[in-house]
């Protein structure tokens, strides 16, 4: 499991406005953490595009493995057990990872 990979996973159980159900998520934690800890840090994806400032919108292609246009919900960042990740779909590129990092930085700053 590496930074930038997109995996299908189940987010339940959840509370309140948390993203729930089975959906893709992109791993944003660094590879050293991913290698040694039993958890990874992810951001869920949704096909309900709102194009929030700082969120990455992904068009489906052979590399990311998505079937529909999806928005990375950066503000729904979550640490999850690796057992929740079921099926690797694909990955995003380095430029897209940098966009996510900038979005996270903006969230933490404002």
N, C-alpha and C positions, 0 to 999 in steps of 0.2 A: 504494500500500500504506500503510494507516493504522493507527494504534493502535486496537485493539478489533476489527479485522476477523478473521474466521475463514476460513482457507484450507486447502484440501486439499494435502498435501505428502507427500513420501517422505523418511523419516528415515535410511534405509540409506545407507551402511554405518554400523553401530554396534558398540559393544563392551559386554560384560558385561550389566548390568541397564538400560542405556539403552533408552528407548522406540524401537521400530523399526517398519518397515513404512510403508505408506501410511495416513495418518490426518489428521484435522483438527488444526489448531493455531491458537491465537489470538496475534496480534501484540501484544506488550506494550511494545516500544520506542517512544519518543516520535517524533512526526511529523517533527521536524527531522532526526533520525538517519535515519529511513525515507526521507526525500527525497534525502539527499545521499550516503549510504553504500551499498555494494553488498550489505550484509547487513541483516537484521532480527533482532530478538530475539523468540523465540516460546516458548510453553508448549504442549506437546502435549495432546490430549484423549484420553480413553479411555471406552469404554462399560462397563467393569468398575468400577462405582461402589464405592468404599471410604469415601467421605465423610471423607477426612482433614481434620483441623482446618486451616483456612486455604485449602482448595481450594474453588473455586466449582463447584457442580453446575448444569448448564444443562439445562432442559427444551426439547425441540425446538419451534420456532415458525417463522413465516414470516420473522422478522427475522434469526435466527441461522442459518437454513438447515440445521440439524441434522435427522437422521432418527431419532435415538435419544437418550435421556437420556445426557449425557456429563459427565465430571468433568475440570476443567482441572488438569493435573498441575503445579502451581506449582513444585514442587521439581525438576522436569525441565527447567528453563529452559535455553534453548539459542540461540546465535547461528547463523544459517544464511544461506547465499547466497540471494538473491532468486530465482535460477533454480530452487530447490527447490519454490517455491510454484507450484502448477499451476492451481488453480481456486478462485476466491473463492466461498465458500458464503454468507456473511452477516456479521453483526457482533454484538457485545454492546453494552449501553448504558453510559453514564457511571458509574452506580452499580455495575455489575458490574466495570468497570475499576478503580474505587476499591477494591473488595473484593480484587481480584487484587493491587493495590499493597500493601494491608495484609498480605496473606498473604506477599508477598515480604519486606516489612519484618520480619515475625515470623521468617521463616527466617534472615535476616541477623543478627538480634539474638540469637537463642538458640542 
